[in-house]
Amino acid sequence: MNREDLAPALVWFREDLRLADNPALYAAASGGRPILPVYVLDDEAAGSWAIGAASRWWLHQSLLALDRRFGGALLTLAGSAERWIPELARQVGATSVHVNRSVAPWQVGSDAAVEAALARDQIEFRRYDGSSLFDPDRVLKPDGTPYRVFTPFYRKGCLGQAEPPREPLPEPEALKTVACPSGTGAGDASIDALGLMPDIPWYSGFEQSWSVGESAALERLDAFLDRGLRGYKSDRNRPDRENVSRLSPYLHFGEISPNQVWYSVEPLRSDPVLGDDIDSFQSELGWREFSRYLLTHWPTLPEQNWQEKFDKFPWQSDEAALERWQQGLTGYPIVDAGMRELWQTGYMHNRVRMIVGSFLVKNLMLDWRHGEHWFWDTLLDADLANNSASWQWVAGSGADAAPFFRIFNPVTQGKKFDPNGDYVRRFIPELAGVGADRIHEPRTAPGDAGIGTDYPAPIVELPASRERALAAFKALSGG
């Protein structure tokens, strides 16, 4: 047995907090090689995209769950990954560092710096793809350029490839870990020392709504397959029903892989009734891939308009309106229910995300980046690729975006997708007594509905705000 067979390997965990189907972990532990599992909270390198408040709560719970899987052997540190990863590799005598790829631009830069530092010590840096179904660098148009529209990207570039997504890997057998030697300067390497949990327990709603960790992710997937997949295509836009997977936080933190999710539905194709539901569900995984793809090829996506003409768009400045949107006090129930769901649970139904996004950008004429930053801080599943691509999509400034003139009417959207008002009443108790016929237009209800006192009057009139937005877009387009 040579030195490399005996030497430990360092596994650098990031958005892959699981043991099963973890390519970096699986390769590092092959042949029974001992590993040092490490997580580094590098807020400095992340800069303005350091993990938001809600996501920090989830990360704390997820690291605790992963540490339990390792029997307390997970090393967690705050600071520069460029410093810690090479230093720890040297300390334990590792001959290789294994990591799953990230598409966040700041992490791509961090990888390059770590790789260069390791090379000076002749330590190998090995990257794997543990968070994507398809390699974004290989899915290209025939002319070698990246796709700009979802359907050809997904149908031709992804499903049309010779190789399907790789099959999930099992957990490594009989994992062996090594301890970090004393004197490394790591200090307090406990999860608590990362300071992820706030002093004020505003997260009680999260605790009531979510279980965190790899086991919880698999349980959530099983629950969706049992109760949510049937009817997914027709009912996934209904926030009052259970036909969404709610897997997005687990996918973001890598407690479950997209490959595990993709292949979990394949055995169900034997049921002919589920065929369209399965295709629809997998296409939503395709949209996740498209977001990661866009961020890979256009790393300025989180901060700059993908379509440059929107650089001249006449966004309004209205802090009071922004705060009412954030607090769920716009006077439009489906919008306010969504914003309150977000604040209470750290999550928002995807159809409602589109409605509240359209309202902010088009009815209030506020820059999409306000919404992006608010979601970044309040979403448990805040993912740089998904968040930026989705906000640019709803604003009309992104790739394959909804046209700017497609303005969601929150009243008609509410009536269509929450027809009985069950979703609205769940999050707006002030409207509990309003019937289904008036729930999405409560100002038309009898005076005891409390409009303007218990529940606010509309912040803007829909027809006038729509015309204002269309006029601004028309001027921008020169037509």
Solvent accessible surface area in square Angstrom, and as a share of the most:
residue,aa,sasa,rsa
1,M,178,0.79
2,N,93,0.48
3,R,171,0.62
4,E,62,0.28
5,D,67,0.35
6,L,113,0.56
7,A,10,0.08
8,P,20,0.12
9,A,0,0.00
10,L,0,0.00
11,V,2,0.01
12,W,6,0.02
13,F,0,0.00
14,R,18,0.07
15,E,55,0.25
16,D,4,0.02
17,L,3,0.02
18,R,1,0.00
19,L,6,0.03
20,A,17,0.13
21,D,0,0.00
22,N,1,0.00
23,P,13,0.08
24,A,0,0.00
25,L,0,0.00
26,Y,83,0.32
27,A,30,0.23
28,A,0,0.00
29,A,10,0.08
30,S,59,0.38
31,G,92,0.88
32,G,30,0.29
33,R,28,0.10
34,P,31,0.19
35,I,0,0.00
36,L,2,0.01
37,P,0,0.00
38,V,0,0.00
39,Y,14,0.05
40,V,12,0.07
41,L,9,0.04
42,D,11,0.06
43,D,48,0.25
44,E,152,0.68
45,A,45,0.35
46,A,8,0.06
47,G,43,0.41
48,S,93,0.60
49,W,24,0.08
50,A,26,0.20
51,I,45,0.23
52,G,6,0.06
53,A,39,0.30
54,A,2,0.01
55,S,2,0.01
56,R,46,0.17
57,W,7,0.02
58,W,0,0.00
59,L,1,0.00
60,H,14,0.06
61,Q,40,0.18
62,S,1,0.01
63,L,0,0.00
64,L,58,0.29
65,A,13,0.10
66,L,4,0.02
67,D,30,0.15
68,R,166,0.61
69,R,95,0.35
70,F,16,0.06
71,G,71,0.68
72,G,53,0.51
73,A,30,0.23
74,L,13,0.06
75,L,20,0.10
76,T,1,0.01
77,L,5,0.03
78,A,55,0.43
79,G,31,0.30
80,S,40,0.26
81,A,2,0.01
82,E,90,0.40
83,R,122,0.44
84,W,10,0.04
85,I,0,0.00
86,P,4,0.03
87,E,31,0.14
88,L,0,0.00
89,A,0,0.00
90,R,123,0.45
91,Q,80,0.36
92,V,22,0.13
93,G,34,0.33
94,A,5,0.04
95,T,16,0.10
96,S,1,0.01
97,V,0,0.00
98,H,0,0.00
99,V,0,0.00
100,N,5,0.03
101,R,56,0.21
102,S,8,0.05
103,V,13,0.07
104,A,9,0.07
105,P,43,0.27
106,W,64,0.22
107,Q,15,0.07
108,V,81,0.46
109,G,42,0.40
110,S,12,0.08
111,D,4,0.02
112,A,59,0.46
113,A,31,0.24
114,V,0,0.00
115,E,62,0.28
116,A,51,0.39
117,A,11,0.08
118,L,0,0.00
119,A,64,0.49
120,R,182,0.67
121,D,57,0.30
122,Q,168,0.75
123,I,15,0.08
124,E,83,0.37
125,F,27,0.11
126,R,71,0.26
127,R,109,0.40
128,Y,51,0.19
129,D,42,0.22
130,G,0,0.00
131,S,12,0.08
132,S,6,0.04
133,L,11,0.05
134,F,11,0.05
135,D,50,0.26
136,P,5,0.03
137,D,72,0.37
138,R,168,0.61
139,V,2,0.01
140,L,63,0.32
141,K,63,0.27
142,P,143,0.90
143,D,104,0.54
144,G,45,0.43
145,T,59,0.35
146,P,33,0.21
147,Y,13,0.05
148,R,117,0.43
149,V,68,0.39
150,F,17,0.07
151,T,79,0.46
152,P,41,0.26
153,F,3,0.01
154,Y,7,0.03
155,R,134,0.49
156,K,142,0.60
157,G,5,0.05
158,C,1,0.01
159,L,75,0.37
160,G,55,0.53
161,Q,58,0.26
162,A,105,0.81
163,E,111,0.50
164,P,100,0.63
165,P,8,0.05
166,R,79,0.29
167,E,117,0.52
168,P,46,0.29
169,L,52,0.26
170,P,83,0.52
171,E,71,0.32
172,P,17,0.11
173,E,161,0.72
174,A,86,0.67
175,L,49,0.24
176,K,111,0.47
177,T,52,0.30
178,V,40,0.23
179,A,90,0.70
180,C,32,0.19
181,P,53,0.33
182,S,113,0.73
183,G,79,0.75
184,T,9,0.05
185,G,53,0.51
186,A,20,0.15
187,G,69,0.66
188,D,102,0.53
189,A,27,0.21
190,S,49,0.31
191,I,13,0.07
192,D,106,0.55
193,A,51,0.40
194,L,14,0.07
195,G,52,0.50
196,L,5,0.03
197,M,58,0.26
198,P,39,0.25
199,D,148,0.77
200,I,128,0.65
201,P,86,0.54
202,W,105,0.37
203,Y,30,0.11
204,S,55,0.36
205,G,20,0.20
206,F,5,0.02
207,E,97,0.44
208,Q,155,0.69
209,S,46,0.29
210,W,20,0.07
211,S,73,0.47
212,V,28,0.16
213,G,2,0.02
214,E,11,0.05
215,S,67,0.43
216,A,11,0.08
217,A,0,0.00
218,L,69,0.34
219,E,115,0.51
220,R,47,0.17
221,L,10,0.05
222,D,82,0.42
223,A,18,0.14
224,F,1,0.00
225,L,39,0.20
226,D,115,0.59
227,R,166,0.61
228,G,1,0.01
229,L,1,0.01
230,R,134,0.49
231,G,22,0.21
232,Y,13,0.05
233,K,115,0.49
234,S,86,0.56
235,D,27,0.14
236,R,67,0.24
237,N,28,0.14
238,R,35,0.13
239,P,8,0.05
240,D,28,0.15
241,R,106,0.39
242,E,121,0.54
243,N,15,0.08
244,V,23,0.13
245,S,18,0.12
246,R,59,0.21
247,L,2,0.01
248,S,40,0.26
249,P,0,0.00
250,Y,6,0.02
251,L,16,0.08
252,H,20,0.09
253,F,4,0.02
254,G,2,0.02
255,E,1,0.00
256,I,0,0.00
257,S,0,0.00
258,P,3,0.02
259,N,0,0.00
260,Q,28,0.12
261,V,0,0.00
262,W,18,0.06
263,Y,47,0.18
264,S,26,0.17
265,V,0,0.00
266,E,56,0.25
267,P,97,0.61
268,L,57,0.28
269,R,92,0.34
270,S,103,0.66
271,D,38,0.20
272,P,118,0.74
273,V,101,0.58
274,L,12,0.06
275,G,21,0.20
276,D,92,0.47
277,D,12,0.06
278,I,0,0.00
279,D,69,0.36
280,S,14,0.09
281,F,8,0.03
282,Q,7,0.03
283,S,22,0.14
284,E,49,0.22
285,L,9,0.05
286,G,1,0.01
287,W,88,0.31
288,R,24,0.09
289,E,7,0.03
290,F,3,0.01
291,S,11,0.07
292,R,12,0.04
293,Y,2,0.01
294,L,6,0.03
295,L,2,0.01
296,T,34,0.20
297,H,50,0.22
298,W,55,0.19
299,P,71,0.44
300,T,66,0.38
301,L,2,0.01
302,P,4,0.03
303,E,91,0.41
304,Q,103,0.46
305,N,9,0.05
306,W,39,0.14
307,Q,55,0.24
308,E,136,0.61
309,K,88,0.37
310,F,1,0.01
311,D,98,0.51
312,K,171,0.72
313,F,10,0.04
314,P,66,0.42
315,W,49,0.17
316,Q,73,0.32
317,S,112,0.72
318,D,64,0.33
319,E,111,0.50
320,A,68,0.53
321,A,8,0.06
322,L,17,0.08
323,E,86,0.38
324,R,77,0.28
325,W,0,0.00
326,Q,32,0.14
327,Q,103,0.46
328,G,0,0.00
329,L,62,0.31
330,T,0,0.00
331,G,3,0.03
332,Y,5,0.02
333,P,3,0.02
334,I,1,0.00
335,V,0,0.00
336,D,0,0.00
337,A,0,0.00
338,G,0,0.00
339,M,1,0.01
340,R,33,0.12
341,E,9,0.04
342,L,1,0.00
343,W,158,0.55
344,Q,82,0.36
345,T,19,0.11
346,G,0,0.00
347,Y,14,0.05
348,M,0,0.00
349,H,7,0.03
350,N,75,0.38
351,R,25,0.09
352,V,0,0.00
353,R,51,0.19
354,M,35,0.15
355,I,1,0.00
356,V,0,0.00
357,G,1,0.01
358,S,0,0.00
359,F,1,0.00
360,L,0,0.00
361,V,0,0.00
362,K,2,0.01
363,N,3,0.01
364,L,8,0.04
365,M,4,0.02
366,L,2,0.01
367,D,23,0.12
368,W,0,0.00
369,R,56,0.20
370,H,69,0.31
371,G,0,0.00
372,E,0,0.00
373,H,98,0.44
374,W,55,0.19
375,F,6,0.03
376,W,28,0.10
377,D,62,0.32
378,T,9,0.05
379,L,4,0.02
380,L,0,0.00
381,D,9,0.05
382,A,2,0.02
383,D,12,0.06
384,L,13,0.06
385,A,2,0.02
386,N,47,0.24
387,N,10,0.05
388,S,0,0.00
389,A,12,0.10
390,S,61,0.40
391,W,9,0.03
392,Q,0,0.00
393,W,47,0.17
394,V,7,0.04
395,A,0,0.00
396,G,6,0.06
397,S,0,0.00
398,G,0,0.00
399,A,7,0.05
400,D,54,0.28
401,A,22,0.17
402,A,5,0.04
403,P,60,0.38
404,F,2,0.01
405,F,116,0.48
406,R,106,0.39
407,I,21,0.11
408,F,12,0.05
409,N,59,0.30
410,P,3,0.02
411,V,15,0.09
412,T,76,0.44
413,Q,26,0.11
414,G,0,0.00
415,K,94,0.40
416,K,137,0.58
417,F,19,0.08
418,D,0,0.00
419,P,53,0.33
420,N,82,0.42
421,G,0,0.00
422,D,71,0.37
423,Y,1,0.00
424,V,0,0.00
425,R,60,0.22
426,R,135,0.49
427,F,15,0.06
428,I,0,0.00
429,P,95,0.60
430,E,56,0.25
431,L,0,0.00
432,A,64,0.50
433,G,81,0.78
434,V,11,0.06
435,G,37,0.36
436,A,48,0.37
437,D,112,0.58
438,R,91,0.33
439,I,0,0.00
440,H,5,0.02
441,E,62,0.28
442,P,5,0.03
443,R,122,0.44
444,T,70,0.41
445,A,16,0.12
446,P,94,0.59
447,G,76,0.73
448,D,134,0.70
449,A,11,0.09
450,G,11,0.10
451,I,50,0.25
452,G,50,0.48
453,T,117,0.68
454,D,97,0.50
455,Y,1,0.00
456,P,27,0.17
457,A,50,0.39
458,P,27,0.17
459,I,37,0.19
460,V,34,0.19
461,E,88,0.39
462,L,21,0.10
463,P,95,0.60
464,A,67,0.52
465,S,6,0.04
466,R,95,0.35
467,E,105,0.47
468,R,98,0.36
469,A,0,0.00
470,L,42,0.21
471,A,62,0.48
472,A,13,0.10
473,F,33,0.14
474,K,125,0.53
475,A,79,0.62
476,L,34,0.17
477,S,60,0.39
478,G,71,0.68
479,G,67,0.64
